[in-house]
Amino acid sequence: MPILCKVTRGFYIESIHVAYAVVVDANGKIVFNSGDPKYVTCIRSALKPFQSSAAVLAGAFEAVGFTNQEIALTCASHNGEEIHVKTAAGMLEKLGYTVDNYECGSHAPYHKASAEYLIRQGQTPTALHNNCSGKHAGMLALAKHLKVDPKGYTLPDHPVQKMILKQVERYSGLHDLPIGVDGCSLPTPFLPLYSIAMMFQKLASGDYPELNLPYEVMTTNPYLIAGEKRFDTDFLKVLAGRAVTKVGGEAIRGVGIRRPDGEIWGIAVKVLDGNQRANPVATLTVLKHLDLLTEDELTQLDAYRVTKLFNHRKIHIGNISGSIEE
């Protein structure tokens, strides 16, 4: 049963994005899958809550005095809006570090108005604008707490990354994971979709104390997780503590959701061609198919369920909509 995200122009299908998805319960049973649940893909930034959990477990955030808002930013792929940049800067100040300690690189803010503001001011983006700046501040906090040299904290053999990998292995139940390098220079593992879904089930389960804080701060500070007109932020806001989600590069997504009957399910969704424009559509197609969202929640997220496409004159020329084919 593939998830097909059909791109139309007028009344005709112009292209199709294919997505795989797997949904698991607390016992690890697959309750739904589209495509191969053993399909291996890079988890990318969907790993952030689990990377953050290493610092929570070590007591690093508590030691440095990070607020819930600052801890939320460690789990974020943010827009680089003013609130995100200021929050990251405040984290560095508490650590006694500067942007020179960052090893994530810099890029223009995802947020168009923020990027244009920098241009008007004659400023160039810094590492604070990097969508991963909060995560990197969290890792610098862990390095400081461990009393190790922060230099090289992005390398696989650094104590920070070794501690994070230990957490990933614990949650995934896997070892000797294949590792790549993420856009922000950090190690990023490849995992089966089934394992990613199980990790997000654990994130929402309440059974892991060091995951409870990332869950809480993400669900109570949705704007810090992404920003204006971003699915992660809007989904977290609408679900109001009942579910958590985190996107990653090349259109991977994890969801942990608490059902009204008390069951907690984990979901992994991957758009095979890596196109992010189909990611929210595929995610909501699965959630609707399994009746995991109320009608009110679906209505509030309707702009993501069917994405309207416009040309350069703002004429509505087509849509992206999802379906599960039998």
C-alpha positions as CSV (number, residue, x, y, z in Angstrom):
1,M,0.0,0.0,0.0
2,P,2.2,2.9,-1.1
3,I,1.5,6.4,-0.1
4,L,1.2,8.4,-3.3
5,C,1.5,12.2,-3.1
6,K,0.1,13.3,-6.4
7,V,1.1,16.7,-7.9
8,T,-1.6,18.0,-10.2
9,R,-1.7,20.8,-12.7
10,G,-5.3,21.7,-13.4
11,F,-7.2,18.4,-13.5
12,Y,-4.2,16.3,-14.5
13,I,-1.4,14.5,-12.5
14,E,2.0,15.9,-13.4
15,S,4.2,14.0,-11.0
16,I,4.0,11.7,-8.0
17,H,6.1,11.4,-4.8
18,V,6.1,8.0,-3.2
19,A,6.4,7.7,0.6
20,Y,7.0,4.8,2.9
21,A,5.5,4.7,6.5
22,V,5.5,2.4,9.4
23,V,3.5,2.7,12.6
24,V,4.3,0.7,15.8
25,D,2.7,0.2,19.2
26,A,4.4,0.0,22.6
27,N,5.1,-3.7,22.1
28,G,6.9,-3.2,18.8
29,K,4.0,-4.6,16.8
30,I,3.6,-3.0,13.4
31,V,0.0,-1.8,13.2
32,F,0.4,-0.2,9.8
33,N,3.0,-0.1,7.1
34,S,3.3,1.3,3.6
35,G,6.3,0.0,1.7
36,D,9.2,-1.8,3.5
37,P,9.4,-1.2,7.3
38,K,13.0,-2.4,7.1
39,Y,13.9,0.3,4.6
40,V,17.1,1.9,5.8
41,T,17.4,5.7,5.6
42,C,19.4,8.5,7.3
43,I,17.5,9.9,10.3
44,R,19.1,13.3,9.9
45,S,17.5,16.0,12.2
46,A,14.7,13.8,13.3
47,L,17.4,12.5,15.7
48,K,17.6,15.8,17.6
49,P,15.4,14.9,20.6
50,F,17.5,11.8,21.2
51,Q,20.7,13.7,20.8
52,S,19.4,16.2,23.4
53,S,18.6,13.3,25.7
54,A,22.3,12.6,26.3
55,A,22.8,16.0,27.9
56,V,19.6,15.6,29.9
57,L,20.7,12.3,31.2
58,A,24.1,13.7,32.1
59,G,22.6,16.7,33.9
60,A,24.4,19.1,31.6
61,F,21.4,21.4,30.9
62,E,20.5,21.6,34.6
63,A,24.1,22.4,35.5
64,V,24.4,25.3,33.1
65,G,20.9,26.6,33.9
66,F,19.2,26.3,30.5
67,T,15.5,27.2,30.5
68,N,12.8,25.0,28.9
69,Q,12.8,27.4,25.9
70,E,16.6,26.9,25.5
71,I,16.3,23.1,25.8
72,A,13.5,23.2,23.2
73,L,16.0,24.9,20.8
74,T,18.3,21.9,21.2
75,C,15.6,19.8,19.5
76,A,14.9,22.4,16.8
77,S,15.5,22.8,13.1
78,H,14.5,26.5,13.3
79,N,13.8,29.2,10.8
80,G,16.6,31.6,12.0
81,E,14.0,34.2,13.2
82,E,14.9,36.7,15.8
83,I,13.5,34.5,18.7
84,H,15.6,31.6,17.6
85,V,18.8,33.6,17.1
86,K,18.4,35.4,20.5
87,T,17.7,32.1,22.3
88,A,20.8,30.5,20.8
89,A,22.9,33.5,21.7
90,G,21.7,33.4,25.3
91,M,22.7,29.7,25.5
92,L,26.2,30.5,24.3
93,E,26.5,33.3,26.9
94,K,25.5,31.0,29.7
95,L,28.2,28.6,28.5
96,G,30.8,31.3,28.3
97,Y,31.3,30.4,24.6
98,T,31.0,32.4,21.4
99,V,30.0,31.6,17.8
100,D,33.7,30.7,17.3
101,N,33.1,27.5,19.3
102,Y,30.3,26.4,16.9
103,E,31.2,23.8,14.3
104,C,27.9,23.8,12.5
105,G,28.7,26.4,9.8
106,S,26.3,29.2,8.7
107,H,23.6,29.6,6.2
108,A,20.9,32.2,5.5
109,P,17.7,32.0,7.7
110,Y,15.0,29.7,6.3
111,H,12.6,32.5,7.2
112,K,12.4,34.8,4.1
113,A,11.7,38.1,6.1
114,S,14.6,37.4,8.4
115,A,17.0,36.7,5.5
116,E,15.9,39.9,3.7
117,Y,16.4,41.9,6.9
118,L,20.0,40.7,7.1
119,I,20.6,41.8,3.5
120,R,19.0,45.2,4.1
121,Q,21.3,45.7,7.2
122,G,24.3,44.7,5.2
123,Q,24.9,41.7,7.5
124,T,25.9,38.2,6.7
125,P,24.4,35.1,8.5
126,T,26.3,33.6,11.3
127,A,26.3,30.2,12.9
128,L,23.5,31.5,15.2
129,H,21.2,31.5,12.1
130,N,22.0,27.9,11.3
131,N,18.8,25.9,11.9
132,C,20.9,23.5,14.1
133,S,22.4,26.2,16.3
134,G,20.4,25.1,19.4
135,K,21.5,21.5,19.0
136,H,25.1,22.5,18.8
137,A,24.7,24.7,21.9
138,G,23.3,21.7,23.7
139,M,26.3,19.6,22.7
140,L,28.7,22.4,23.8
141,A,26.9,22.2,27.1
142,L,27.5,18.5,27.3
143,A,31.2,19.0,26.5
144,K,31.5,21.6,29.3
145,H,29.7,19.4,31.8
146,L,32.0,16.5,30.9
147,K,35.0,18.8,31.4
148,V,36.4,17.9,28.0
149,D,37.8,20.2,25.2
150,P,34.9,21.3,23.1
151,K,37.0,21.5,20.0
152,G,36.1,18.7,17.7
153,Y,32.8,18.0,19.4
154,T,31.3,17.1,16.0
155,L,33.7,14.2,15.4
156,P,32.6,10.7,16.0
157,D,35.4,9.9,18.5
158,H,34.7,12.9,20.7
159,P,33.2,12.0,24.1
160,V,30.0,14.0,23.3
161,Q,29.3,12.0,20.2
162,K,30.2,8.7,21.9
163,M,27.6,9.5,24.6
164,I,25.0,10.4,22.0
165,L,25.6,7.2,20.0
166,K,25.2,5.2,23.2
167,Q,21.7,6.7,23.6
168,V,20.8,6.0,19.9
169,E,21.9,2.4,20.3
170,R,19.8,2.1,23.5
171,Y,16.7,3.5,21.9
172,S,17.0,1.7,18.6
173,G,18.3,-1.6,19.9
174,L,20.9,-1.6,17.1
175,H,24.7,-1.5,17.1
176,D,27.4,-0.9,14.6
177,L,25.2,1.6,12.8
178,P,26.3,3.0,9.4
179,I,27.2,6.7,10.0
180,G,27.2,9.6,7.6
181,V,27.9,13.3,8.1
182,D,25.0,15.7,8.5
183,G,24.6,19.2,6.9
184,C,25.8,20.7,10.2
185,S,28.8,18.4,10.3
186,L,27.6,16.0,13.0
187,P,27.6,12.2,12.7
188,T,24.1,11.0,11.6
189,P,23.2,7.3,11.6
190,F,21.2,5.3,9.0
191,L,18.4,3.3,10.6
192,P,15.4,1.2,9.4
193,L,12.1,3.0,9.4
194,Y,10.8,0.5,11.9
195,S,13.6,1.5,14.4
196,I,12.9,5.2,13.9
197,A,9.2,4.6,14.6
198,M,10.1,2.7,17.8
199,M,12.3,5.6,18.9
200,F,9.5,8.0,18.6
201,Q,7.1,5.7,20.4
202,K,9.6,5.8,23.3
203,L,9.9,9.6,23.0
204,A,6.1,9.8,23.6
205,S,5.8,6.9,26.0
206,G,6.8,8.7,29.3
207,D,8.8,5.6,30.2
208,Y,12.3,7.2,29.7
209,P,13.0,10.1,32.1
210,E,15.7,11.7,29.9
211,L,13.2,11.7,27.0
212,N,10.3,13.2,29.0
213,L,12.0,16.6,29.1
214,P,12.6,16.8,25.3
215,Y,9.0,15.8,24.8
216,E,7.7,18.4,27.3
217,V,9.7,21.3,26.0
218,M,9.0,20.5,22.3
219,T,5.2,20.3,22.9
220,T,5.1,23.4,25.1
221,N,7.4,25.6,22.9
222,P,6.3,24.7,19.4
223,Y,7.5,28.0,17.8
224,L,11.0,27.4,18.9
225,I,11.1,24.0,17.2
226,A,10.6,25.4,13.7
227,G,8.9,28.8,13.3
228,E,6.5,30.6,11.1
229,K,4.6,28.6,8.5
230,R,6.4,25.4,9.4
231,F,4.6,22.0,9.8
232,D,6.5,21.0,12.9
233,T,5.4,24.1,14.8
234,D,1.8,24.1,13.6
235,F,1.4,20.3,14.3
236,L,2.8,20.6,17.8
237,K,0.6,23.6,18.5
238,V,-2.6,21.9,17.2
239,L,-1.9,18.6,19.0
240,A,-1.4,20.5,22.2
241,G,0.8,18.0,24.1
242,R,-0.8,14.8,22.6
243,A,1.9,14.2,20.0
244,V,5.4,15.2,19.1
245,T,7.0,15.4,15.6
246,K,10.4,16.1,14.2
247,V,11.4,16.4,10.6
248,G,14.8,15.7,9.1
249,G,16.6,16.4,5.9
250,E,15.6,14.5,2.7
251,A,12.0,14.2,3.9
252,I,12.3,11.9,6.9
253,R,9.9,12.4,9.8
254,G,9.2,10.8,13.2
255,V,5.9,11.2,15.1
256,G,5.0,9.9,18.6
257,I,1.3,10.2,19.4
258,R,-0.8,9.4,22.5
259,R,-4.1,7.9,21.5
260,P,-7.3,8.7,23.5
261,D,-7.4,5.0,24.6
262,G,-4.1,5.4,26.3
263,E,-2.0,3.6,23.6
264,I,1.1,5.3,22.4
265,W,2.2,4.8,18.8
266,G,5.4,5.7,17.0
267,I,5.4,6.6,13.3
268,A,8.2,7.0,10.7
269,V,7.5,8.6,7.3
270,K,10.0,8.8,4.5
271,V,9.4,10.5,1.1
272,L,11.6,8.3,-1.1
273,D,12.8,11.1,-3.5
274,G,13.7,13.3,-0.5
275,N,11.3,16.2,-1.5
276,Q,10.1,18.0,1.6
277,R,7.1,19.4,-0.1
278,A,5.4,16.0,0.1
279,N,6.4,15.3,3.7
280,P,3.5,16.9,5.6
281,V,1.0,15.6,3.0
282,A,2.3,12.0,3.4
283,T,2.3,12.4,7.2
284,L,-1.3,13.6,7.4
285,T,-2.4,11.0,5.0
286,V,-1.2,8.3,7.4
287,L,-2.7,10.0,10.4
288,K,-6.0,10.4,8.8
289,H,-6.1,6.9,7.4
290,L,-5.6,5.5,11.0
291,D,-8.1,8.0,12.6
292,L,-5.3,9.4,14.8
293,L,-6.5,13.0,14.5
294,T,-9.8,14.5,15.4
295,E,-11.8,16.4,12.7
296,D,-11.0,19.6,14.5
297,E,-7.3,18.8,14.4
298,L,-7.5,17.9,10.7
299,T,-9.3,21.1,9.9
300,Q,-6.7,23.2,11.6
301,L,-4.0,21.4,9.6
302,D,-5.9,21.4,6.4
303,A,-3.4,23.7,4.6
304,Y,-0.8,20.9,5.0
305,R,-3.2,18.0,4.2
306,V,-3.6,19.3,0.7
307,T,-0.9,21.8,-0.4
308,K,-2.1,24.3,-2.9
309,L,0.4,25.3,-5.7
310,F,0.5,28.8,-7.1
311,N,2.4,30.2,-10.1
312,H,4.5,33.4,-10.1
313,R,1.3,35.5,-10.5
314,K,-0.3,33.8,-7.5
315,I,-2.7,31.9,-9.7
316,H,-3.8,28.5,-8.1
317,I,-2.6,26.0,-10.6
318,G,-2.7,22.7,-8.8
319,N,-2.4,20.7,-5.6
320,I,-0.3,18.1,-3.8
321,S,-2.6,15.5,-2.1
322,G,-2.0,12.1,-0.6
323,S,-3.7,8.7,-1.0
324,I,-2.9,5.2,0.1
325,E,-3.3,2.9,-2.8
326,E,-4.6,-0.7,-2.3
